[in-house]
């Protein structure tokens, strides 16, 4: 049976999975809101983090059709 909730409007039925999520509150830092877990880092620290990551291509390289590697077919 579907759970019922009593409110000022009367009896209301709740369909599981359709509840509204609680609104997330962000801290204000000056005029700007800060997302939890996002901390400001210096450019030097950002570059250090990038250097720790392995380099990987963003897209696969595609050769020209009909040509082989170094002109070989």
TACOR-V438207 format. One record per helix or strand of 2 or more residues. SS is the DSSP state (helix for helix, strand for strand). FROM is the first residue (numbers start at 1). LEN is the number of residues. If there is no record, write none. Layout:
[[SS	FROM	LEN] [SS	FROM	LEN]]
This chain:
[[strand	4	4] [strand	10	4] [strand	27	3] [strand	32	3] [helix	43	10] [helix	69	3]]
